[in-house]
Structure formats: structure tokens, C-alpha cells
């Protein structure tokens, strides 16, 4: 069941999203060679707590950290580690969730560490662009899969692949609500979008195969062929007109 949010609920998510967005902006200055993924996770958690909010991910289904930090071939759900130091040329995806008065905002960005290759830079740019291609269909009356199809066409048109095993989702009192939002598929399918829906739209795009594997920690998902992966996500409200991005 897709839960339509009231204006009051959306306001709480807007307040949460403002903090999530600010943290993601600040991370651009923190991400550099020699920084550990634990440094990034700790930074995110402390910032969320400093605003009186809760780090949504911490303890979620047993997840041990306040943010997901995924490097290079890690697609999503990378667990921050003190021993994992960023190196020049890496790319790192950081997924952040903040909970405020019971309501969640969820967003992710991928950052280049120092000077990255042209191929890595292009992957990051296309992943972000695919989100905004999908955003064009975040309007009342569009079908859910219109978003999915637009993301897939943008990513695959640039020579990349779209992860199948993980998808976007509704968000609100819970981090994962209906509907599921694949980043691939044919347009014109699924429920019609309605005012008050709040969606976490999150392209996960790989340089090589779309296939992924989960490591022995039971969290970290990596590309099956070791290719680079990028992630871009925002929490989006369906309105009467232009969609509202709560985390940008």
C-alpha cells in the first residue's frame, strides 16, 4: 500500500531532508585521500545527532553504522571501516538517512577522491543525470515505471548498466515503504503517481555488468566483475506541479 503523506508529514520530512542535504554537501570537503570510510560514517552520524535527529541506518536490520560508505566496485551498503583508507582516484558513494520526529529522509551522492579518471568522472555524471531524467516523470498522472524507464534509457544510452538487485522505494515513517521503484523497465506500467507520494529515487549504475554479489559481511554489495559503481539518490515529493526535492 502506498501511503499518501499529509502536508504536516511532508514538512517534517522537509526538515529532515534539509539536514541530510547539508551533510552531503559538507562531505565534498571531507572526502580526500587518507580519510577512512569510518571517518566519513562517524562524521555523518555526529552531524545528524547534533541536529537532534537520529541516523536512520544505524541498527536498521542490524546495520552497524550511521551511514553507508561504498568505495569503487562497492555498489551499496558498504560498512565504514577504520582500516579502509581512501586513495587518489577512488570514487566513494555515501548514503545518508536522517529521522526527525519519526519521519525519514534518504539521499546519496558519489564523490571523486582527488583526481579521478575520465571514465570514473563520466560514470558519476551519468548516474546523477539519470536521476534527473527520471525526475521529469515525477508528476501526477505519470506511471511509476515511466521513472524507471527514463533512468534506464539514460544510463544504458551512455554505455553503462543498471543494477537490478536493489531499487528505490517509498519513504516516510519507515525508510522502505511501498512502492518499490526499479531503475529499469518499460514505461507505462505500475501505479499512477498522486499528490502526496514521497519517493526515494536512487539510480545505482555500473561501468560493467549489472550483476552484483553480496560479501561475507552480509551487507556490502559489489559489482560481479569488479567494475566501478556510482549511486545518486534524493527524496522526492509528488506535488500538483513540479516535484519537490527534499534532499537537494
C-alpha positions in Angstrom: 0.0 0.0 0.0 1.3 3.4 -1.0 0.9 5.9 1.9 -0.1 9.4 0.9 1.6 12.0 3.2 -0.2 14.9 4.7 1.3 18.5 4.4 2.3 18.2 8.1 4.1 14.9 7.5 5.9 16.3 4.4 7.0 19.3 6.5 8.7 17.0 9.0 10.4 15.2 6.1 11.4 18.5 4.6 13.1 19.5 7.9 14.9 16.1 8.0 15.9 16.4 4.3 17.4 19.8 4.9 19.9 18.3 7.3 20.6 15.3 5.1 21.3 17.6 2.1 23.6 19.8 4.2 25.6 16.8 5.3 26.0 15.6 1.8 27.3 19.0 0.7 29.8 19.1 3.6 31.1 15.7 2.7 32.5 17.0 -0.6 35.2 18.8 1.5 35.8 15.8 3.8 36.3 13.2 1.1 40.1 13.2 0.2 43.0 10.7 0.1 43.9 9.3 3.5 40.4 9.7 5.1 39.0 6.4 6.3 35.4 5.3 5.5 34.9 5.2 9.3 35.8 8.9 9.4 33.0 9.5 6.9 30.5 7.4 8.8 31.3 9.0 12.1 31.1 12.5 10.6 27.6 11.8 9.2 26.4 10.2 12.5 27.7 13.1 14.6 26.1 15.7 12.3 22.7 14.0 12.4 22.8 13.7 16.2 23.9 17.3 16.6 20.6 18.4 14.9 18.6 16.3 17.4 17.8 13.7 14.7 18.5 10.0 14.5 20.8 8.3 12.0 18.2 6.1 10.2 20.6 3.4 9.1 22.1 2.7 12.5 20.6 -0.5 13.8 18.3 -0.9 10.8 18.0 -4.7 10.4 21.3 -4.8 12.3 23.3 -2.4 10.2 26.2 -1.2 12.4 26.8 2.4 11.2 25.2 5.7 10.7 25.9 5.9 7.0 26.7 3.5 4.2 30.1 4.2 2.6 30.8 2.3 -0.6 34.1 2.6 -2.5 34.9 1.8 -6.2 33.2 -1.6 -7.0 31.0 -1.4 -3.9 27.5 -0.7 -5.1 25.7 0.0 -1.8 25.7 -0.8 1.9 29.4 -0.6 2.4 30.2 -0.7 6.2 32.6 2.1 7.3 35.9 0.8 8.5 38.9 2.5 10.2 41.2 0.3 8.0 39.7 1.4 4.7 41.5 4.5 3.6 40.5 6.5 0.5 43.1 6.7 -2.2 43.7 9.2 -5.0 41.4 8.2 -7.9 38.9 6.3 -5.9 35.2 7.0 -6.1 33.1 6.8 -2.9 29.3 6.7 -2.5 27.8 7.9 0.7 24.1 7.1 1.6 22.6 9.1 4.4 19.3 8.7 6.2 18.0 11.1 8.9 15.0 10.6 11.1 13.1 13.5 12.6 10.1 13.1 14.8 9.5 9.7 13.2 9.9 10.7 9.6 12.8 9.8 7.3 14.8 11.5 4.5 17.1 9.4 2.4 19.8 10.5 -0.1 23.1 9.5 -1.6 25.9 11.0 -3.6 29.1 9.7 -5.2 32.3 11.7 -4.8 35.6 11.5 -6.6 38.7 11.3 -4.4 41.3 13.7 -5.6 41.8 13.4 -9.4 39.8 10.6 -10.9 39.9 9.0 -14.3 37.7 10.4 -17.1 35.8 7.1 -17.1 35.0 7.5 -13.4 34.0 11.1 -13.7 31.7 10.2 -16.6 30.1 7.4 -14.6 29.4 9.8 -11.7 27.9 12.4 -14.0 25.7 10.0 -15.9 24.4 8.4 -12.7 23.3 11.9 -11.5 21.9 12.7 -14.9 19.9 9.5 -15.0 18.2 10.6 -11.7 17.2 13.9 -13.2 15.9 12.1 -16.3 13.6 10.0 -14.1 12.6 13.1 -12.1 10.9 14.5 -15.3 8.2 11.8 -14.8 7.7 12.5 -11.1 4.4 14.1 -11.8 0.7 13.5 -11.1 -0.7 11.1 -13.7 2.6 9.6 -14.8 3.0 5.8 -14.2 5.7 4.6 -11.8 7.6 2.8 -14.5 7.9 6.0 -16.5 10.6 7.0 -14.0 12.3 3.6 -14.2 12.4 3.6 -18.0 13.8 7.1 -18.2 16.6 6.2 -15.8 17.5 3.0 -17.7 17.5 4.7 -21.1 19.8 7.5 -19.9 22.3 5.1 -18.3 22.3 2.4 -20.9 22.4 5.1 -23.7 25.7 6.2 -22.2 27.1 2.7 -22.2 26.5 1.8 -18.5 24.4 -0.8 -16.8 21.6 -0.5 -14.3 21.7 -2.6 -11.1 18.6 -4.9 -10.8 19.0 -6.3 -7.3 18.5 -3.0 -5.5 15.7 -0.4 -6.2 14.3 2.9 -5.0 11.3 2.9 -2.7 8.7 4.9 -0.9 9.8 6.7 2.2 8.0 8.2 5.3 7.7 6.8 8.8 9.7 3.8 7.5 12.8 4.0 5.4 11.4 1.4 3.0 7.8 1.8 2.1 5.8 0.9 -1.0 6.2 1.2 -3.9 9.4 -0.3 -5.0 11.0 1.8 -7.8 13.3 -0.2 -10.1 15.8 1.8 -12.2 14.9 -0.2 -15.3 11.7 -1.4 -17.1 9.2 -0.5 -19.7 7.3 2.8 -19.4 3.5 2.9 -18.8 3.3 0.3 -16.0 2.6 0.3 -12.3 0.5 2.7 -10.2 -0.2 6.3 -11.3 1.6 8.9 -9.3 -0.5 11.0 -7.0 0.0 14.2 -5.0 1.5 13.4 -1.6 3.5 10.4 -2.6 7.1 10.6 -1.3 9.7 8.5 -3.2 13.4 7.8 -2.7 14.6 7.6 -6.3 18.1 6.2 -6.5 19.9 5.1 -9.6 22.8 2.6 -9.0 24.8 2.5 -12.2 27.7 0.2 -13.0 30.5 0.7 -15.5 30.4 -3.1 -16.4 27.9 -5.8 -15.7 24.7 -5.0 -13.8 25.2 -8.2 -11.8 26.2 -7.8 -8.1 27.3 -10.0 -5.3 27.0 -9.6 -1.5 30.2 -10.0 0.6 30.5 -12.2 3.6 29.6 -9.3 5.9 26.0 -9.8 4.5 25.8 -6.1 3.7 28.3 -4.9 1.2 27.1 -5.3 -2.4 29.9 -5.3 -5.1 29.8 -5.5 -8.9 30.3 -9.1 -10.0 33.1 -8.1 -12.4 34.9 -5.6 -10.2 33.9 -2.6 -12.3 33.1 0.8 -10.7 29.7 1.7 -9.5 28.0 5.0 -8.7 24.9 5.9 -6.7 22.8 9.1 -6.7 19.6 9.5 -4.6 17.1 12.1 -3.4 13.8 12.1 -1.5 11.1 13.4 -3.8 7.6 14.7 -3.2 4.9 14.4 -5.8 3.0 17.7 -5.9 0.4 19.4 -8.1 3.2 20.7 -10.3 7.0 20.4 -10.2 8.3 17.6 -7.9 9.9 18.8 -4.7 13.3 17.5 -3.8 13.7 17.4 0.0 17.4 16.5 0.0 18.9 18.9 -2.6 
